[in-house]
Amino acid sequence: SRTAEDFIHVLKSLVEWLQDPAQSHIQRSFLTWMHRVGPKKIDTTDITEIHDLQEMYTMLAERINKIWPEQWRQQGIQQGERQAERRLLRNMLQHRFGPQLPAWVDQHLQKASIAQLEKWGLAFVTAQTLQDIFDDHCNE
């Protein structure tokens, strides 16, 4: 499932299918599996205490709708920070070393973590050459 909505839809379909009394053995097996591999707690509820598939679905759906959007927001913030750091460092490099930077510089900037970009930004302060900034990452 690609999105929270997709996951919830699939889970709901599974719950509906397993509600058929003929599927009770599969329902028990699924709950046992969830108890073994799923999260141990959902909020403050111990999932091993849940013995009803509908209750499990309700709890998981609420958690997914609450937690996943926050995680996606955090990932978006981190990606935005990385992009901004990359853009700032590139602009500083162009200002000091000219508008046409070697292709390897852009390759390094694209692959770099926020921590690496910050390290290079600090190295920029005293650097005389691009190699001084990128030290052992230099591919010229």
VOKE-635521 format. One line per field, with one value per residue: z, x, y of N, C-alpha, C in turn; residue in three letters. Coordinates in Angstrom, 3 decimals. Atoms other than C-alpha are relative to their C-alpha. Example, Ala and Ser with C-alpha at 12.3 -4.5 7.8 and 13.67 -1.06 7.14 Angstrom:
<recs>
nw [0.000  -0.060]
nu [0.890  -0.820]
nv [-1.190  -1.190]
caw [7.800  7.140]
cau [12.300  13.670]
cav [-4.500  -1.060]
cw [0.000  0.730]
cu [0.900  -0.770]
cv [1.200  1.090]
residu [ALA  SER]
</recs>
This chain:
<recs>
nw [0.000  0.162  -0.873  -1.178  0.445  0.640  -1.051  -0.745  0.893  0.065  -1.315  -0.162  0.852  -0.673  -1.164  0.496  0.514  -1.109  -0.888  0.339  -0.974  0.620  -0.010  -1.386  -0.246  0.611  -0.856  -1.175  0.457  0.300  -1.286  -0.599  0.775  -0.384  -1.362  0.051  0.836  -0.021  -1.114  -1.295  -0.596  0.838  -1.020  -1.289  -0.037  0.347  1.033  -0.327  -0.706  0.993  0.509  1.005  1.188  0.251  -0.955  0.480  1.165  -0.454  -0.685  0.983  0.891  -0.738  -0.170  1.306  0.352  -0.936  -0.026  1.306  0.534  -0.734  0.494  1.349  -0.167  -0.451  1.141  0.895  -0.603  0.166  1.416  0.260  -0.607  0.814  1.248  -0.289  -0.284  1.272  0.834  -0.596  0.208  1.437  0.283  -0.573  0.835  1.268  -0.271  -0.204  0.996  1.335  0.223  0.614  -0.881  0.618  -0.163  -1.196  -1.161  -0.062  -0.374  -1.448  -0.694  0.099  -0.825  -1.372  -1.121  -0.610  -0.787  0.922  0.557  -1.052  -0.104  1.151  -0.206  -0.926  0.704  0.974  -0.641  0.102  1.210  1.125  1.211  -0.172  -0.632  -1.440  -0.560  0.170  -0.479  0.543  0.891  1.268  1.079  1.196]
nu [0.840  -0.847  0.405  0.766  1.357  -0.062  -0.182  1.260  0.976  -0.334  0.282  1.457  0.475  -0.370  0.886  1.339  -0.043  -0.198  1.166  0.787  -0.298  -0.813  -1.392  -0.414  -1.354  -0.937  0.043  -0.840  -1.395  -0.435  -0.195  -1.220  -1.111  -0.123  -0.551  -1.423  -0.852  0.457  -0.524  0.398  0.994  0.588  0.150  -0.320  0.689  -0.775  0.821  0.279  1.281  1.067  0.364  1.033  -0.627  0.564  -0.646  -1.374  0.077  0.326  -1.162  -1.059  0.416  -0.156  -1.437  -0.569  0.445  -0.594  -1.457  -0.655  -0.138  -1.061  -1.282  -0.195  -0.299  -1.393  -0.856  0.054  -0.806  -1.403  -0.343  -0.065  -1.233  -1.127  0.036  -0.411  -1.443  -0.667  0.110  -0.834  -1.407  -0.287  -0.088  -1.253  -1.086  0.018  -0.444  -1.449  -0.789  0.537  1.329  -0.069  -0.665  -0.166  1.148  -0.161  0.485  1.451  0.232  -0.211  1.057  1.247  -0.071  -0.411  0.939  -0.006  -1.237  -1.122  0.139  -0.427  -1.459  -0.568  0.255  -1.024  -1.287  0.028  -0.468  -1.461  -0.487  -0.564  0.374  1.096  -0.565  -0.076  1.346  0.489  -1.100  -0.081  1.137  -0.317  -0.197  -0.568]
nv [-1.182  -1.171  -1.095  0.410  0.328  1.315  1.001  0.098  0.641  1.427  0.570  0.055  1.093  1.240  0.139  0.350  1.356  0.934  -0.001  1.182  1.058  1.048  -0.462  -0.254  0.516  -0.956  -1.187  0.284  0.055  -1.364  -0.680  0.557  -0.563  -1.413  -0.033  0.361  -0.860  -1.388  -0.794  0.572  -0.899  -1.034  -1.023  0.632  1.287  1.189  0.640  1.402  0.004  -0.143  1.320  -0.221  -0.574  -1.329  -0.906  -0.161  -0.889  -1.354  -0.558  -0.233  -1.086  -1.262  -0.264  -0.344  -1.352  -0.953  0.057  -0.061  -1.368  -0.704  0.508  -0.551  -1.419  -0.074  0.330  -1.152  -1.066  0.373  -0.144  -1.437  -0.511  0.487  -0.768  -1.376  0.019  0.277  -1.199  -1.042  0.333  -0.138  -1.446  -0.499  0.519  -0.741  -1.365  -0.012  0.727  -0.233  0.581  1.331  0.962  1.319  0.908  0.822  -0.755  0.221  1.400  0.101  -0.736  0.764  1.210  -0.318  -0.124  -1.333  -0.113  -0.196  -1.352  -0.934  0.125  -0.703  -1.426  -0.495  0.047  -1.095  -1.233  -0.136  0.671  -0.746  0.733  0.958  1.187  -0.262  0.188  1.364  0.846  1.358  0.259  -0.646  0.978  -0.596]
caw [0.000  -0.992  1.177  4.526  2.735  0.619  3.704  5.572  2.547  2.248  5.978  5.946  3.036  4.923  8.066  6.060  4.340  7.594  9.329  7.540  10.162  7.681  7.962  11.764  11.716  9.374  11.569  14.622  12.642  11.454  14.990  16.244  13.464  14.317  17.971  16.977  14.271  14.756  17.086  20.712  21.736  19.932  21.860  25.380  24.473  24.478  21.206  22.684  24.667  21.437  20.433  17.911  14.356  14.009  17.139  15.757  12.482  14.256  16.411  13.514  11.262  13.946  14.556  10.864  10.316  13.327  13.091  9.390  8.347  11.087  9.901  6.308  7.466  9.274  6.191  4.079  6.498  6.390  2.591  2.492  4.873  2.786  -0.396  1.182  2.509  -0.885  -2.694  -0.255  -0.469  -4.266  -4.421  -2.115  -4.222  -7.425  -5.862  -4.862  -7.619  -10.582  -11.995  -13.863  -11.174  -12.210  -12.644  -9.768  -7.365  -8.245  -7.956  -4.442  -3.451  -4.665  -2.687  0.507  3.822  5.816  8.114  5.153  3.613  6.941  7.143  3.638  4.508  7.428  5.258  2.744  5.234  5.044  1.690  -1.118  -3.620  -4.208  -3.181  0.219  0.762  -0.542  0.778  0.372  -1.541  -4.420  -7.734  -10.067]
cau [0.000  1.405  -0.597  -2.298  -5.645  -4.594  -3.444  -6.665  -8.761  -6.921  -7.185  -10.911  -11.484  -9.632  -11.698  -14.944  -13.916  -12.836  -16.144  -17.738  -18.081  -16.505  -13.317  -13.066  -9.910  -8.209  -9.381  -7.772  -4.597  -4.454  -4.916  -2.198  0.088  -0.635  0.123  3.484  4.703  2.666  3.495  3.404  1.395  -0.945  -0.915  -1.191  -3.140  -1.335  -2.444  -2.192  -5.292  -7.270  -9.148  -11.550  -10.472  -12.844  -11.365  -7.846  -8.843  -10.367  -7.311  -4.841  -6.872  -6.955  -3.226  -2.355  -4.451  -2.808  0.845  1.636  0.776  3.104  5.916  5.386  5.416  8.718  10.214  9.072  10.664  13.957  13.903  13.211  16.091  18.448  17.349  17.830  21.296  22.284  21.058  22.803  26.122  25.918  25.255  28.201  30.462  29.376  29.983  33.536  34.613  32.509  29.088  30.264  31.074  32.464  29.835  31.328  30.416  26.723  26.953  28.368  25.781  22.914  24.115  25.096  23.310  22.424  25.386  27.778  26.402  26.933  30.500  31.229  29.612  32.005  34.967  33.926  34.850  38.589  38.811  40.999  39.908  36.989  39.273  39.754  35.998  35.326  38.624  38.447  35.127  36.838  36.717  38.607]
cav [0.000  3.370  5.710  5.595  5.592  2.587  0.684  1.446  0.410  -2.925  -3.543  -2.720  -5.112  -7.835  -7.215  -7.349  -10.574  -12.204  -11.324  -14.283  -17.066  -19.473  -17.399  -17.477  -19.619  -17.124  -14.244  -15.883  -16.555  -12.961  -11.621  -13.979  -12.793  -9.138  -9.860  -11.345  -8.954  -5.804  -2.958  -4.067  -1.033  1.303  4.517  3.071  -0.079  -3.421  -5.037  -8.521  -7.540  -7.037  -10.179  -8.681  -7.929  -4.956  -3.392  -3.992  -2.326  0.690  1.180  0.804  3.125  5.822  5.484  5.582  8.697  10.337  9.231  8.802  12.377  13.687  11.419  12.575  16.200  15.639  13.994  16.947  19.400  17.493  17.379  21.114  21.834  19.727  21.498  24.925  24.032  22.644  25.766  28.130  26.285  26.151  29.914  30.605  28.372  30.130  33.521  32.615  30.207  31.363  30.503  27.391  24.843  21.450  18.731  16.719  19.535  19.238  15.451  15.764  18.358  16.150  13.125  14.941  14.675  17.796  17.105  16.865  20.077  21.851  20.527  21.816  25.154  25.561  24.519  27.200  29.939  29.230  27.419  28.706  26.040  23.699  20.847  22.509  22.291  18.827  17.333  13.545  13.806  15.608  13.692  15.986]
cw [0.000  0.950  1.199  -0.408  -0.666  1.049  0.763  -0.834  -0.071  1.323  0.227  -0.833  0.638  1.192  -0.452  -0.488  1.138  0.992  -0.272  0.988  -0.571  0.023  1.413  0.298  -0.588  0.838  1.236  -0.386  -0.286  1.293  0.699  -0.698  0.375  1.402  -0.015  -0.740  0.012  1.129  1.311  0.687  -1.074  0.984  1.334  0.118  -0.444  -1.022  0.277  0.776  -0.963  -0.614  -1.061  -1.177  -0.310  0.929  -0.424  -1.181  0.432  0.627  -0.986  -0.922  0.683  0.132  -1.319  -0.383  0.875  -0.164  -1.375  -0.555  0.712  -0.471  -1.390  0.075  0.415  -1.138  -0.987  0.514  -0.198  -1.452  -0.369  0.570  -0.838  -1.305  0.220  0.279  -1.288  -0.878  0.530  -0.246  -1.469  -0.367  0.540  -0.845  -1.326  0.195  0.122  -1.176  -1.426  -0.242  -0.581  0.881  -0.734  0.310  1.282  1.258  0.158  0.399  1.511  0.770  -0.002  0.950  1.487  0.991  0.517  0.776  -0.901  -0.614  1.017  0.162  -1.146  0.125  0.944  -0.663  -1.004  0.565  -0.198  -1.293  -1.029  -1.328  0.301  0.709  1.516  0.680  -0.004  0.420  -0.623  -0.885  -1.404  -1.065  -1.229  -0.591]
cu [0.877  -0.348  -0.752  -1.407  -0.039  0.096  -1.300  -1.056  0.244  -0.337  -1.506  -0.588  0.301  -0.923  -1.390  -0.041  0.092  -1.161  -0.915  0.366  0.865  1.490  0.556  1.411  1.057  0.040  0.885  1.480  0.539  0.249  1.268  1.226  0.224  0.593  1.502  0.855  -0.394  0.640  -0.511  -1.065  -0.502  -0.466  0.358  -0.635  0.937  -0.823  -0.246  -1.305  -1.180  -0.271  -1.091  0.628  -0.523  0.644  1.449  0.023  -0.233  1.218  1.128  -0.350  0.159  1.468  0.634  -0.386  0.644  1.521  0.627  0.077  1.095  1.375  0.293  0.352  1.458  0.963  0.043  0.835  1.479  0.444  0.127  1.259  1.209  0.084  0.507  1.499  0.789  0.021  0.902  1.478  0.379  0.142  1.294  1.194  0.077  0.509  1.526  0.780  -0.526  -1.283  0.026  0.811  0.173  -1.195  0.113  -0.479  -1.502  -0.325  0.161  -1.121  -1.308  -0.020  0.183  -1.160  0.050  1.301  1.203  -0.049  0.455  1.518  0.668  -0.209  1.009  1.377  0.111  0.646  1.495  0.574  0.553  -0.403  -1.211  0.501  0.120  -1.344  -0.388  1.019  -0.007  -1.188  0.248  0.332  0.668  1.096]
cv [1.233  1.126  -0.560  -0.421  -1.375  -1.105  -0.220  -0.708  -1.513  -0.682  -0.132  -1.137  -1.351  -0.263  -0.428  -1.446  -1.018  -0.011  -1.192  -1.118  -1.131  0.347  0.173  -0.509  0.937  1.275  -0.195  -0.016  1.394  0.783  -0.493  0.569  1.463  0.125  -0.266  1.021  1.469  0.781  -0.585  0.845  0.951  1.051  -0.653  -1.380  -1.119  -0.784  -1.475  -0.136  0.115  -1.366  0.086  0.733  1.399  1.028  0.279  0.972  1.445  0.666  0.314  1.165  1.356  0.374  0.439  1.417  1.063  0.081  0.192  1.410  0.796  -0.465  0.555  1.479  0.175  -0.309  1.158  1.157  -0.298  0.140  1.468  0.622  -0.392  0.776  1.419  0.071  -0.206  1.248  1.118  -0.279  0.154  1.477  0.596  -0.449  0.756  1.423  0.057  -0.589  0.136  -0.769  -1.415  -0.945  -1.331  -0.907  -0.823  0.721  -0.222  -1.441  -0.186  0.696  -0.789  -1.190  0.291  0.037  1.437  0.203  0.257  1.394  1.044  -0.017  0.766  1.504  0.624  0.018  1.142  1.266  0.203  -0.570  0.980  -0.637  -0.885  -1.255  0.180  -0.275  -1.475  -1.058  -1.384  -0.373  0.546  -1.045  0.584  -0.828]
residu [SER  ARG  THR  ALA  GLU  ASP  PHE  ILE  HIS  VAL  LEU  LYS  SER  LEU  VAL  GLU  TRP  LEU  GLN  ASP  PRO  ALA  GLN  SER  HIS  ILE  GLN  ARG  SER  PHE  LEU  THR  TRP  MET  HIS  ARG  VAL  GLY  PRO  LYS  LYS  ILE  ASP  THR  THR  ASP  ILE  THR  GLU  ILE  HIS  ASP  LEU  GLN  GLU  MET  TYR  THR  MET  LEU  ALA  GLU  ARG  ILE  ASN  LYS  ILE  TRP  PRO  GLU  GLN  TRP  ARG  GLN  GLN  GLY  ILE  GLN  GLN  GLY  GLU  ARG  GLN  ALA  GLU  ARG  ARG  LEU  LEU  ARG  ASN  MET  LEU  GLN  HIS  ARG  PHE  GLY  PRO  GLN  LEU  PRO  ALA  TRP  VAL  ASP  GLN  HIS  LEU  GLN  LYS  ALA  SER  ILE  ALA  GLN  LEU  GLU  LYS  TRP  GLY  LEU  ALA  PHE  VAL  THR  ALA  GLN  THR  LEU  GLN  ASP  ILE  PHE  ASP  ASP  HIS  CYS  ASN  GLU]
</recs>
